[in-house]
Protein backbone atom coordinates (compact mmCIF):
# COMPACT_ATOMS: atom_id res chain seq x y z
CA UNK A 1 0.00 0.00 0.00
CA UNK A 2 1.28 3.47 -0.83
CA UNK A 3 2.21 5.19 2.46
CA UNK A 4 1.48 8.65 1.11
CA UNK A 5 -2.25 7.93 0.86
CA UNK A 6 -2.43 7.54 4.66
CA UNK A 7 -0.78 10.85 5.70
CA UNK A 8 -2.85 12.99 8.04
CA UNK A 9 -4.07 16.09 6.12
CA UNK A 10 -2.48 19.43 7.04
CA UNK A 11 -4.48 22.06 8.90
CA UNK A 12 -6.10 24.81 6.88
CA UNK A 13 -3.21 27.19 7.74
CA UNK A 14 -1.31 27.98 4.55
CA UNK A 15 2.30 26.76 4.70
CA UNK A 16 5.12 27.30 2.26
CA UNK A 17 6.52 24.46 0.19
CA UNK A 18 9.38 23.92 2.60
CA UNK A 19 6.99 23.61 5.56
CA UNK A 20 4.90 21.04 3.66
CA UNK A 21 7.95 18.90 3.04
CA UNK A 22 9.05 19.02 6.68
CA UNK A 23 5.54 18.28 8.02
CA UNK A 24 5.03 15.32 5.72
CA UNK A 25 8.55 14.13 6.28
CA UNK A 26 7.99 14.07 10.06
CA UNK A 27 4.89 11.90 9.65
CA UNK A 28 6.73 9.68 7.19
CA UNK A 29 9.44 9.06 9.78
CA UNK A 30 6.80 8.16 12.38
CA UNK A 31 5.18 5.63 10.02
CA UNK A 32 8.54 4.20 9.00
CA UNK A 33 9.20 3.43 12.67
CA UNK A 34 5.88 1.52 12.84
CA UNK A 35 6.50 -0.68 9.79
CA UNK A 36 9.47 -2.63 8.48
CA UNK A 37 11.79 -0.47 6.41
CA UNK A 38 11.56 -1.02 2.67
CA UNK A 39 14.63 -2.09 0.74
CA UNK A 40 15.01 1.45 -0.68
CA UNK A 41 15.05 4.63 1.47
CA UNK A 42 12.00 6.82 1.12
CA UNK A 43 12.78 10.04 -0.83
CA UNK A 44 11.27 12.26 1.88
CA UNK A 45 13.48 10.65 4.52
CA UNK A 46 16.50 11.41 2.35
CA UNK A 47 15.35 15.03 2.15
CA UNK A 48 15.11 15.23 5.93
CA UNK A 49 18.63 13.89 6.40
CA UNK A 50 20.01 16.28 3.78
CA UNK A 51 18.36 19.17 5.59
CA UNK A 52 20.14 18.27 8.81
CA UNK A 53 23.48 18.27 7.00
CA UNK A 54 22.86 21.75 5.58
CA UNK A 55 22.31 23.01 9.12
CA UNK A 56 25.82 21.99 10.19
CA UNK A 57 28.20 24.51 11.76
CA UNK A 58 30.08 26.86 9.42
CA UNK A 59 33.65 25.71 8.65
CA UNK A 60 36.62 26.88 10.69
CA UNK A 61 37.79 30.31 9.49
CA UNK A 62 40.11 33.21 10.29
CA UNK A 63 37.91 36.32 10.31
CA UNK A 64 38.24 40.07 10.81
CA UNK A 65 42.00 40.41 10.21
CA UNK A 66 42.93 43.97 11.21
CA UNK A 67 46.15 45.96 10.77
CA UNK A 68 46.45 49.17 12.79
CA UNK A 69 49.25 51.69 13.29
CA UNK A 70 48.64 51.91 17.04
CA UNK A 71 47.50 49.64 19.85
CA UNK A 72 43.72 49.49 19.89
CA UNK A 73 43.48 51.76 16.84
CA UNK A 74 41.16 51.44 13.89
CA UNK A 75 42.14 49.39 10.86
CA UNK A 76 44.26 51.15 8.26
CA UNK A 77 43.05 50.82 4.64
CA UNK A 78 44.54 48.09 2.48
CA UNK A 79 46.24 50.82 0.39
CA UNK A 80 48.17 52.09 3.44
CA UNK A 81 51.96 52.09 2.91
CA UNK A 82 54.10 51.08 5.90
CA UNK A 83 57.63 52.29 6.70
CA UNK A 84 60.72 50.29 7.67
CA UNK A 85 61.09 50.11 11.44
CA UNK A 86 57.36 50.61 12.00
CA UNK A 87 55.45 48.53 14.56
CA UNK A 88 52.17 47.18 13.19
CA UNK A 89 49.39 46.11 15.54
CA UNK A 90 47.67 43.06 14.06
CA UNK A 91 44.63 41.12 15.27
CA UNK A 92 42.24 38.46 14.02
CA UNK A 93 39.36 36.31 15.27
CA UNK A 94 38.46 32.65 14.82
CA UNK A 95 35.00 31.45 13.84
CA UNK A 96 33.44 28.06 13.06
CA UNK A 97 35.28 26.19 15.82
CA UNK A 98 33.76 23.21 17.63
CA UNK A 99 33.12 22.66 21.32
CA UNK A 100 33.34 19.33 23.12
CA UNK A 101 30.44 17.74 25.02
CA UNK A 102 31.78 19.61 28.06
CA UNK A 103 31.66 22.94 26.13
CA UNK A 104 35.43 23.05 25.94
CA UNK A 105 37.18 24.90 23.08
CA UNK A 106 40.77 23.99 22.17
CA UNK A 107 42.55 25.82 19.33
CA UNK A 108 46.13 26.42 18.27
CA UNK A 109 47.49 29.03 15.91
CA UNK A 110 50.70 30.06 14.18
CA UNK A 111 51.41 33.52 12.77
CA UNK A 112 54.22 34.38 10.33
CA UNK A 113 55.19 37.51 8.41
CA UNK A 114 57.23 37.51 5.18
CA UNK A 115 58.92 40.11 2.99
CA UNK A 116 58.46 40.40 -0.77
CA UNK A 117 61.09 37.67 -1.31
CA UNK A 118 59.41 35.18 1.04
CA UNK A 119 61.92 35.73 3.87
CA UNK A 120 60.53 35.78 7.42
CA UNK A 121 60.74 39.21 9.04
CA UNK A 122 59.95 37.94 12.55
CA UNK A 123 60.11 34.80 14.61
CA UNK A 124 56.84 32.87 14.16
CA UNK A 125 54.31 33.42 16.95
CA UNK A 126 52.43 30.30 18.11
CA UNK A 127 50.12 29.53 21.02
CA UNK A 128 47.07 27.54 22.10
CA UNK A 129 43.65 28.79 23.15
CA UNK A 130 41.69 26.75 25.69
CA UNK A 131 38.35 27.91 27.08
CA UNK A 132 35.27 26.39 28.68
CA UNK A 133 32.18 28.17 27.40
CA UNK A 134 29.29 29.29 29.56
CA UNK A 135 25.71 29.52 28.23
CA UNK A 136 26.12 33.25 27.67
CA UNK A 137 29.22 32.67 25.50
CA UNK A 138 27.30 31.38 22.47
CA UNK A 139 28.53 34.33 20.31
CA UNK A 140 32.08 34.34 21.70
CA UNK A 141 34.99 34.34 19.25
CA UNK A 142 38.63 34.19 20.37
CA UNK A 143 40.73 37.23 19.43
CA UNK A 144 44.48 37.06 18.83
CA UNK A 145 46.67 40.19 18.94
CA UNK A 146 50.27 40.38 17.76
CA UNK A 147 52.77 43.22 17.30
CA UNK A 148 54.81 42.95 14.09
CA UNK A 149 57.95 45.06 13.71
CA UNK A 150 59.02 45.78 10.13
CA UNK A 151 62.83 45.52 9.86
CA UNK A 152 64.52 48.95 9.97
CA UNK A 153 66.29 48.37 6.64
CA UNK A 154 63.39 46.62 4.90
CA UNK A 155 63.18 46.74 1.13
CA UNK A 156 60.14 48.03 -0.74
CA UNK A 157 57.56 45.49 -1.84
CA UNK A 158 54.43 43.53 -1.06
CA UNK A 159 54.72 41.75 2.28
CA UNK A 160 52.24 39.35 3.88
CA UNK A 161 51.05 37.99 7.21
CA UNK A 162 50.26 34.24 7.14
CA UNK A 163 47.92 32.72 9.74
CA UNK A 164 47.17 29.05 10.37
CA UNK A 165 44.56 27.99 12.95
CA UNK A 166 43.84 24.40 13.99
CA UNK A 167 40.75 23.20 15.85
CA UNK A 168 42.15 20.42 18.04
CA UNK A 169 38.68 19.12 18.84
CA UNK A 170 37.22 19.04 15.32
CA UNK A 171 40.62 18.19 13.75
CA UNK A 172 40.24 21.00 11.21
CA UNK A 173 42.66 23.69 9.96
CA UNK A 174 42.06 27.09 8.38
CA UNK A 175 44.59 29.49 6.84
CA UNK A 176 44.58 33.08 5.69
CA UNK A 177 47.08 35.55 4.20
CA UNK A 178 46.90 39.30 4.78
CA UNK A 179 49.01 41.44 2.40
CA UNK A 180 50.56 44.80 3.25
CA UNK A 181 52.90 47.18 1.43
CA UNK A 182 56.24 48.53 2.61
CA UNK A 183 58.14 51.41 1.06
CA UNK A 184 61.81 51.22 1.97
CA UNK A 185 64.99 52.93 0.88
CA UNK A 186 66.37 51.63 -2.39
CA UNK A 187 69.88 50.19 -2.34
CA UNK A 188 70.65 48.12 -5.42
CA UNK A 189 71.66 44.57 -4.47
CA UNK A 190 75.02 43.03 -5.38
CA UNK A 191 76.48 39.52 -5.38
CA UNK A 192 79.85 40.88 -4.24
CA UNK A 193 80.92 43.52 -1.75
CA UNK A 194 80.35 47.04 -3.02
CA UNK A 195 80.02 50.63 -1.71
CA UNK A 196 77.04 52.57 -3.03
CA UNK A 197 75.38 55.98 -2.70
CA UNK A 198 78.27 58.13 -1.45
CA UNK A 199 76.80 61.59 -0.82
CA UNK A 200 77.98 64.70 1.02
CA UNK A 201 75.94 66.78 3.44
CA UNK A 202 76.20 70.16 5.11
CA UNK A 203 75.35 68.90 8.59
CA UNK A 204 74.82 65.72 10.56
CA UNK A 205 71.02 66.00 10.63
CA UNK A 206 70.58 66.94 6.96
CA UNK A 207 68.56 64.53 4.86
CA UNK A 208 69.08 66.18 1.48
CA UNK A 209 72.49 65.62 -0.06
CA UNK A 210 74.43 68.56 -1.51
CA UNK A 211 73.94 68.91 -5.25
CA UNK A 212 77.50 70.27 -5.34
CA UNK A 213 79.85 69.04 -2.61
CA UNK A 214 81.51 72.40 -1.90
CA UNK A 215 82.80 73.54 1.51
CA UNK A 216 84.77 76.44 2.96
CA UNK A 217 87.97 76.08 4.97
CA UNK A 218 87.06 75.19 8.56
CA UNK A 219 83.78 73.47 7.60
CA UNK A 220 82.92 69.94 8.70
CA UNK A 221 82.50 67.56 5.78
CA UNK A 222 79.73 65.02 6.36
CA UNK A 223 79.37 61.94 4.15
CA UNK A 224 77.02 58.96 4.05
CA UNK A 225 77.19 55.75 2.04
CA UNK A 226 75.93 52.16 1.98
CA UNK A 227 77.79 48.84 2.01
CA UNK A 228 76.08 45.83 0.44
CA UNK A 229 77.00 42.46 -1.05
CA UNK A 230 78.65 41.04 2.08
CA UNK A 231 78.12 37.42 3.16
CA UNK A 232 76.23 36.09 6.18
CA UNK A 233 77.43 33.73 8.87
CA UNK A 234 75.40 31.64 11.31
CA UNK A 235 72.34 33.45 12.61
CA UNK A 236 72.67 36.04 9.81
CA UNK A 237 75.88 37.29 11.41
CA UNK A 238 77.81 39.97 9.52
CA UNK A 239 81.31 41.40 9.97
CA UNK A 240 81.57 44.65 8.01
CA UNK A 241 84.05 47.47 8.58
CA UNK A 242 85.55 50.34 6.61
CA UNK A 243 88.61 52.60 6.49
CA UNK A 244 88.64 56.25 5.38
CA UNK A 245 91.44 58.23 3.72
CA UNK A 246 91.58 61.79 2.37
CA UNK A 247 93.72 62.63 -0.65
CA UNK A 248 94.95 66.08 -1.63
CA UNK A 249 94.37 67.59 -5.10
CA UNK A 250 97.78 66.16 -6.08
CA UNK A 251 96.85 62.65 -4.85
CA UNK A 252 98.86 62.72 -1.64
CA UNK A 253 97.33 60.95 1.34
CA UNK A 254 96.59 63.62 3.96
CA UNK A 255 94.69 61.55 6.49
CA UNK A 256 93.85 57.89 7.14
CA UNK A 257 91.68 56.22 9.75
CA UNK A 258 91.48 52.44 9.88
CA UNK A 259 88.32 50.89 11.27
CA UNK A 260 86.52 54.21 10.99
CA UNK A 261 83.31 52.24 11.46
CA UNK A 262 82.17 48.64 11.87
CA UNK A 263 79.05 46.51 12.17
CA UNK A 264 79.55 43.08 13.71
CA UNK A 265 76.13 41.81 14.59
CA UNK A 266 73.53 39.12 13.98
CA UNK A 267 69.76 39.26 13.70
CA UNK A 268 66.74 37.11 12.94
CA UNK A 269 66.09 39.02 9.71
CA UNK A 270 69.21 39.40 7.53
CA UNK A 271 70.46 42.99 7.48
CA UNK A 272 70.06 44.00 3.86
CA UNK A 273 72.80 46.65 3.80
CA UNK A 274 74.98 48.61 6.23
CA UNK A 275 74.42 52.37 6.25
CA UNK A 276 77.52 54.33 7.25
CA UNK A 277 78.34 57.95 8.09
CA UNK A 278 81.50 59.87 8.93
CA UNK A 279 82.69 63.47 9.19
CA UNK A 280 85.96 65.24 8.45
CA UNK A 281 87.12 68.46 10.10
CA UNK A 282 88.90 70.84 7.74
CA UNK A 283 91.32 73.50 8.93
CA UNK A 284 90.80 77.23 8.43
CA UNK A 285 93.96 77.36 6.34
CA UNK A 286 93.04 74.43 4.07
CA UNK A 287 93.98 75.30 0.50
CA UNK A 288 91.16 75.47 -2.04
CA UNK A 289 90.96 72.59 -4.48
CA UNK A 290 89.38 69.25 -5.17
CA UNK A 291 89.95 66.65 -2.48
CA UNK A 292 89.07 62.95 -2.62
CA UNK A 293 87.64 60.64 0.01
CA UNK A 294 88.72 57.01 -0.36
CA UNK A 295 86.59 54.39 1.45
CA UNK A 296 87.75 50.78 1.76
CA UNK A 297 85.16 48.27 2.97
CA UNK A 298 85.95 44.84 4.45
CA UNK A 299 83.75 41.75 4.73
CA UNK A 300 85.12 39.49 7.45
CA UNK A 301 82.66 36.64 6.80
CA UNK A 302 83.04 36.57 3.02
CA UNK A 303 86.73 37.62 3.02
CA UNK A 304 86.04 40.45 0.57
CA UNK A 305 87.42 43.97 0.18
CA UNK A 306 86.38 46.83 -2.07
CA UNK A 307 87.17 50.52 -2.50
CA UNK A 308 85.19 53.54 -3.69
CA UNK A 309 86.16 57.22 -4.09
CA UNK A 310 84.22 60.47 -4.17
CA UNK A 311 85.45 64.07 -4.47
CA UNK A 312 84.51 67.32 -2.74
CA UNK A 313 85.91 70.83 -3.08
CA UNK A 314 87.24 73.44 -0.70
CA UNK A 315 86.37 76.84 -2.13
C-alpha positions, -999 to 999 in steps of 0.1 A, spaced: 0 0 0 13 35 -8 22 52 25 15 87 11 -23 79 9 -24 75 47 -8 108 57 -29 130 80 -41 161 61 -25 194 70 -45 221 89 -61 248 69 -32 272 77 -13 280 46 23 268 47 51 273 23 65 245 2 94 239 26 70 236 56 49 210 37 80 189 30 91 190 67 55 183 80 50 153 57 86 141 63 80 141 101 49 119 96 67 97 72 94 91 98 68 82 124 52 56 100 85 42 90 92 34 127 59 15 128 65 -7 98 95 -26 85 118 -5 64 116 -10 27 146 -21 7 150 15 -7 150 46 15 120 68 11 128 100 -8 113 123 19 135 107 45 165 114 23 153 150 22 151 152 59 186 139 64 200 163 38 184 192 56 201 183 88 235 183 70 229 218 56 223 230 91 258 220 102 282 245 118 301 269 94 336 257 87 366 269 107 378 303 95 401 332 103 379 363 103 382 401 108 420 404 102 429 440 112 462 460 108 465 492 128 493 517 133 486 519 170 475 496 199 437 495 199 435 518 168 412 514 139 421 494 109 443 511 83 431 508 46 445 481 25 462 508 4 482 521 34 520 521 29 541 511 59 576 523 67 607 503 77 611 501 114 574 506 120 555 485 146 522 472 132 494 461 155 477 431 141 446 411 153 422 385 140 394 363 153 385 327 148 350 314 138 334 281 131 353 262 158 338 232 176 331 227 213 333 193 231 304 177 250 318 196 281 317 229 261 354 231 259 372 249 231 408 240 222 425 258 193 461 264 183 475 290 159 507 301 142 514 335 128 542 344 103 552 375 84 572 375 52 589 401 30 585 404 -8 611 377 -13 594 352 10 619 357 39 605 358 74 607 392 90 599 379 125 601 348 146 568 329 142 543 334 170 524 303 181 501 295 210 471 275 221 437 288 231 417 267 257 383 279 271 353 264 287 322 282 274 293 293 296 257 295 282 261 333 277 292 327 255 273 314 225 285 343 203 321 343 217 350 343 192 386 342 204 407 372 194 445 371 188 467 402 189 503 404 178 528 432 173 548 429 141 580 451 137 590 458 101 628 455 99 645 490 100 663 484 66 634 466 49 632 467 11 601 480 -7 576 455 -18 544 435 -11 547 417 23 522 393 39 510 380 72 503 342 71 479 327 97 472 290 104 446 280 129 438 244 140 407 232 158 422 204 180 387 191 188 372 190 153 406 182 138 402 210 112 427 237 100 421 271 84 446 295 68 446 331 57 471 355 42 469 393 48 490 414 24 506 448 33 529 472 14 562 485 26 581 514 11 618 512 20 650 529 9 664 516 -24 699 502 -23 706 481 -54 717 446 -45 750 430 -54 765 395 -54 798 409 -42 809 435 -17 803 470 -30 800 506 -17 770 526 -30 754 560 -27 783 581 -15 768 616 -8 780 647 10 759 668 34 762 702 51 754 689 86 748 657 106 710 660 106 706 669 70 686 645 49 691 662 15 725 656 -1 744 686 -15 739 689 -52 775 703 -53 798 690 -26 815 724 -19 828 735 15 848 764 30 880 761 50 871 752 86 838 735 76 829 699 87 825 676 58 797 650 64 794 619 41 770 590 40 772 557 20 759 522 20 778 488 20 761 458 4 770 425 -11 787 410 21 781 374 32 762 361 62 774 337 89 754 316 113 723 335 126 727 360 98 759 373 114 778 400 95 813 414 100 816 446 80 840 475 86 856 503 66 886 526 65 886 562 54 914 582 37 916 618 24 937 626 -7 950 661 -16 944 676 -51 978 662 -61 968 626 -48 989 627 -16 973 609 13 966 636 40 947 616 65 938 579 71 917 562 98 915 524 99 883 509 113 865 542 110 833 522 115 822 486 119 791 465 122 795 431 137 761 418 146 735 391 140 698 393 137 667 371 129 661 390 97 692 394 75 705 430 75 701 440 39 728 466 38 750 486 62 744 524 63 775 543 73 783 580 81 815 599 89 827 635 92 860 652 85 871 685 101 889 708 77 913 735 89 908 772 84 940 774 63 930 744 41 940 753 5 912 755 -20 910 726 -45 894 693 -52 899 666 -25 891 629 -26 876 606 0 887 570 -4 866 544 14 878 508 18 852 483 30 860 448 45 837 418 47 851 395 75 827 366 68 830 366 30 867 376 30 860 405 6 874 440 2 864 468 -21 872 505 -25 852 535 -37 862 572 -41 842 605 -42 854 641 -45 845 673 -27 859 708 -31 872 734 -7 864 768 -21 
